[in-house]
Amino acid sequence: MSTRTYRQGDGGSAERTADGRGPGRRALLAGVTGMGALAGSLALGGSSASAATAGGDPYVVDVVAKGADPTGQTASDAAFRAAAAELLGSFQPGPISGAIPKKTLLIPPGTYLLTQPDSLLPGEDGIGHGGIVDGIAIRGYGKRLSRITYAPTARDTTLWTNRQRYKNIRISGLTFESKDATATFNYAYSSDAAGVQDTWYEDVEWRGSWKVGIGLDGPAGTSDLNSEMGWDHCQIGGSYTDAFLVIGMTPAESQQDQFLNYWFRDCKVEYKSGSFVRNERGGSMNFTGGSYILTDAASTGTFFQLGSAAGSRADSVMRLYAQGIRFELRGPGHKVIDSSWYKGNITFVSCDDTALSFQSWAPNAVTHVYRFDAVNPSRGPMVRYQDCALMGSHQVSAATATTAGKLLYDGCRFIDMTAGTGTTGFLRWTGTAPWYEFRDCQLQGARLADVKAP
């Protein structure tokens, strides 16, 4: 197996397999000779947990060695908290910022039951508790191999809270499953006094019932640096009463605009209901490759829910870019996007949402929605579709003549429609017609004449 290097955040490179999936197994196993195999045997009912550290790497903290139960029969909160304490106690001076742990938290194969909030990492505020920890690595042996089940004993709890304390976080090779529909996986709170920045998930899976996957927040007026976050070869499953990623948990507050730079690369987004991303702050978001499916035909769900509650500087950057994604909408209550942004740019390149276009409900489905009149009358983003295959119809609301924003379709195919606009056409609107343009597009069985209006 060949390897290559890749850039990871601000620091150096890391080994990856040639297919790009997760950390290389040799890199993960190096220095923990014998420990991984023993941990695997423990997951299958082997005996001595303490033997897992025999000849182990001094730079690794193994949760099984701390007493975690890899069978999932008993709660492992105490063991995980002891492992986190050792990890955070292994500081070395940081050449760039903060204190850097010298150890990696290792989760061997098995299923681990956690029942208490903040058992993955302590949730103390970075201000007044030792400051920022710059560099956290939590590694399993691969999704479905290393599993954490969160079954909290109380409602509305969070598995781990990053309250302006942890930066440069790498979480890889794990499955997280929730047994409580009111639970949150991660709540990240950041101010201009300390930041939450550079969090990367690789080969991580979310399953079960959640309220929120990852929620980003900050204080009114001084939020800052909830930014630079990525998901690589991850799988987002389960269901969400709110959304997997919420950018702006308290949208009514006047927060700053540093909710920026989010990357999803080659992910498998296949969940039952709710929103995939709910963005109340703007920000620069990139989604490239992968398969996105709303799996429950009877549910309602939207991949991209772009809100309008933020005001002034809090939404100064508003950008969504999606490329090479296959969307599958399995029911009439499903949407790719529902946007209330009044400025910015939204771009879809070489995307396809036509998988269920043969269904009887498909021609009547409204799959993409743009509300140009949500905040300022008849203002919206610049919306561009290039080389896309599109199902159902798109709908725009505009109270008066469009003063900002446009919809442009370039080289697209409208698979269910025989007309470009009108009450039975592909692009429909309420109120006044928006600014729109068709170039080199195809209707069902016919070419659509180029149109630029007004």
N, C-alpha and C positions, 0 to 999 in steps of 0.2 A: 504494500500500500504506500503510495507516494504521499508526501505532505507538502503544504505550502504555508507561507506566513501571511498574516493579514493584520491590518492596523486595528487596534482595539482601543477606542477612546483616545486619551492623550498619552497613553503609555505603551510604547514598544509594540511587540507582536506576540502572538500566541500560536501554538500549533493547532492545526485543524486537519481533518481528514480531507482527502481529495474531493469528496462529494460535498464538502462545505458544511457538514452536519456536526455541530458541537465541538467540544474540545477533543483532541485525539486521545484514544484510549491509552496509548503508551504514555502520553503526558500525564494523564490522570493517575495511572498506576505507578509511575516512576516514584521511587522513594517510599512506597507503601507495600513493599514486597511481602507477599503472604497475607497481608491484612485484608485485601479485597476478597480473596478467595475464602478466608475464614469468615468474613462478614456475610458472604453469600451463604455459607453453610449454616450460620446462625439464623439467617432468614428462613432456612428450611428446617430449623429445629435443632441446630447444633448446640453444643454446650457452652464452653467458657467464653463469656464476653470479655473478660479481662485479658485473655490471650490475644485479643485483636490488636493490642498495642505492642506485642512482642516484636522487637526488631523494627518497629514502625518509624515513620519519618517524624522528627521533632517539629516539623513545620505543618503538621496535620493534626486536627482535632476530630476524632471519630466519635459520632454520637452513640454508637453501640458500646464503645469502651466506657462511656459515661453512664451506661445503664439503660439506654433506649431499647425498647422491645420491638424487634423487626417483624414480629408476627401480627402486630396491631391489636393484640388482645388486651393490653393494659396501656394506660396513658403514659406518654413519654415526655410530658412537659418539663419535668424536673431535669431529665437528662439533657434535653435540648438547651435549657437555660444554663446548665452547668457548662455545656460545650461552648455556648455563646460567651459566657463569662471568661473562659480560658482564651478564646479567640480575641476578645477585646482587651484582655490583659497582656497580650503579647506585643505591646507597642514597640516600635523603633522610630527614631526621628524621621520626619518626613521632609525630603528635600524640596518639595513644592508647597504643600500645605498640610496642616494637621498632623495627626499621629497615624502611622501605618501599621496595621497588624502584621505579624510575621507568620501567621498561620492561616490555613484554609480549613473551613468547616466541611467535613466529609460525611455524606449520608449514604451508607452502603445499601445494597439491594434489600428490599423488604417494604413493608407497609408500617407506617408509624402514626399512631393516634395522638393528636394534640387536642386538648379540650379547653385551654385557657388562652386569652388574648396575649399577643406579644411574646409568644413562646419561641418564635423563630429568631428574633433579635429584640433586645430591650427597647422600649419605646420612650426612654428619657429624652428630654429636650437637650439638643447639643449646646445650647446656651446655659452655662452654669453646671454642666455635667461633663467637663473635660473637653468640650469643644468638638470640632468635626473629626470624624474617623474617616480617613482618606484611603480607601481600598478595602473592600470586603469581598471575599470569594466563598460562595456556598455551592458545593458540587455534589451531584448524585451520579449514578452510573448510567443514566438515560431514562427518559420518560417511560412509564410503566414498570421500570425496574426498581427505581427508588421513588416511593410514593408517600406523601404526607396527607393524611385524612384529618380535616378540621371539623370536629363535632363539638362546638362550644356548648358549655353548660348554661350560658346566658345568651340572650338575643342582642342583636345589633353590636357585635364585637368585631375586632379586627385582628387578623393573624399576626401582622407585624406593622408597626408604625414607624415611619421615618420622620421624626419631628426635627428637621434641620440639623441632623446629626451625621448621617452616613452619605458619603460621596464615593464615586468610582466603585460601583457595586456590580459584581458578576454573579448571576445565579444560573446554573446550567444542569441539565440532565435530571430533571425532577418532574413528577406529576403532583399537582395540588388538587385535592377534591374537597368540596364543602358539603356538609350535611345539613346546613342551615341557610335558608333562603334570605335571611336578614344579615348574613355575614359579609364582611369585606376582606379581601386578600391583603391589600396594602393601602394605607393612607399616608400620603406624603405631604408634609406641611413645611413651607419654606418662606423665610422673610429676607429682607435685605441685610440682616445681621448675620445670617448663616444660610447656606444653600443646600438644596437637594439637587444633585447634578450628576450626570453620567451614570445611568443605571442601564444594564444590558442583560437581557434574558436570552439564553441559547438552549434550544432543545428542551423547552419547558412546556408543560401541558396544564391546562385548567379544566376541571370537570366538576360536575355536581351543580348545586343550586347556590347562587350568590346574589346578594343585592348589588354590590359593586366589585369589580375585579381590582382595579387600581384607581384611586381617587386622588387628584392633585388639588392642593388648596394653599391658602396663605392668608395673612392678616390684611385687613382693609388698609389700602394706601402704601403698604410696605412689603407686599409679597414680591419675591424675586427668585430667579434661578431654579424654578421647577422645570428643568429643561435637559436636553440631550439624553433621550431615552430611546432604547432600541429593543426590538424583538426579532430574533433570527431563527428560522425553522421552528417556530413555536406552534402549538395547537391550542386554539381557544374553543372549548366546548362548553357543555352545560347549559345553564339558563341564567338570565340576569333580570331582576326586577327593575333595575336602573340600566347600567351599562358596564361593559368590561373595562373601558377606560373613560373616566370622567375628567375633563380638563376644566377646572373651576367648580369646586364642590359647593361654594356659596356665591352664586353668580350675582346676587343682589349687592354684594360689597364692591366698592370701587378699588379693585386690585390693580397692581401694575401689570405690565405687558410681558413679563418674562416667563410666559408659558410657551416654550419654543422647542422646535426641533425634535420631532418624533419620527422614528423609522420602523416600519414593519417590512421585513424581507422574507419572501417565500414562506409565508405562514399558511396554516390550515385553519381557517376560521369557520367552524361548523358547529353552531349553537342553536338552541331551541327557540329562544324568545328574548325580547329586550333589544337594546342597542349595542352595537359593537363599540363605537366611539361616540360619546356625547361631548361636544366641545362648546363651552360657554365663554371662552376667552380668546378665540382666534389662535394663532400659532402656525408654525410651518410643519405640515404633516406629509409624510411620504409613505405610500403603500405600493410595493413593487412585487409582482408575482404572487403565486398562491391561488388557493381555491377558497371562495367565501360562499357558504351555504347557510340559509335559514332552514333548519331541518323539520320543524313542526308546522305543517301546512295550516293547522287551525289557529296558530298563534298570530300575534302582531310583532313586527320587528323591523328595525332599520339599521343598516350598517353604519351610515354616517348621519348623525343628528347634530346639526350645527345651529346652536342657539343664538339668541339676540339679546340676552339679559345684560351682558357686559356693556359698559359705556366708555366713551372717551379713550384715554390711553390704554385701558385694559385690553382692547382688541386691535392694537395698532398693526399687528401682523396677522393676516387672515389668508391662509394658503393651504389648499389640499391638492395633492398630486397622486393619482392612481394610474398604474401602468401594468398591462399584461395580466389582469386579474379576471378569472372566470367567476362571475356571480351566479348563484342559483337561488331564485325566489320560488318557493314551493307553494305559496298561498297568496290569495288576493290581498291579505293584510301585510304583505312584505314590501319593503322599499329598499332601494340602494342608497338613496340620499333624500333627506328632508332638510333644506337649508333656509335659515332666516338671516344669513349674513347679508349686510347691505353694502359690502365692498370686498376687495380682495380678489383672489383668483382660485378657480376650481377647474381642474383639468383631468380628463379621463383619456388615456391613450391605449389603443388596442385592447379594450376591455369588452367582455361579452356577458350579457345577462339574459340570453335567449333560451336557456336550457329547457324551460317549461313553456315555451311559446306555443306549443301544440295544444295546451290545455284550453278548455272552452272559456275559462275566465280570463285568459291572458289578454285578449284585445281590450278588455275593459279595465285592466289593471293600471293604476297610476304608480309608476315605479320610481320616478324622479320628480321631486317637488322643489320649487324655488319660490320663496315668498319675498318678492321685491318690495313689498309694502309693510314688512314686519316692524321696522324701526323708523326709517325715514321714508316718506312717500315715494314709491316708484324708484327706489335705489336697490341695486343688487350687485353681486360680483361679476367679473368677467368669467363666463363659463364656456369651456371648450371641450368638445368631443372630437377625437381624431381616430379614424379607422376603428370604430366601435360597431358592434352588433347589438341592437337595442330592442327590448320587448315592450309591449303595451304602449302607454303614452307618457309624455312629460307634461307637467302642468306648472304654470307661472301665475302668480297673482300680482297685479300692479294697479294701484289706484288711479294713477294718471300717467301721462307720457313718461317713458323711462328717461331719467336724468343721469343715471350712472348704471353701468352693467349691461351685459349682452350675452346671448346664447348663440354659439357658433358650432355648427355640425359640419365636419369636413371628412368626406370619404366614409360616411357611415351608412349602415343598413338598418332600415326600420321594418322589422320582419313581419309585424302584424297589420300594418297600415297601408292603405291605398291612396292616402292624401297626406301632404306635409303638415297642413294646419286645418283649423276648423273644428266643429263640434265632434267630428268623427276622425279627425286627423291625428298625426303623431304629436305635434306641439299644440297644446291648448292653453288658454288663459282665461282668467276672470278679470273684469275691469278693462283696462286699456292694453292693447297689444304691446309687448315688450320689444326691445331692439333684438332682432334675431337674424341669422343668416344660414342658408344651406348651400354647401358647395360639394359637387360630385357625390351626391347621396343616392341611395337606392331604396325604393319602396317595395312593397310586396309585388314582385313581378313586373316592375317598371322603374324607369329612371325618373328621379325627381328633378325638375328643372331648377337651376340655381336661382336662389332668391336672396335678396338683401333688403331688409325692411327695418326702419323706414329708409 
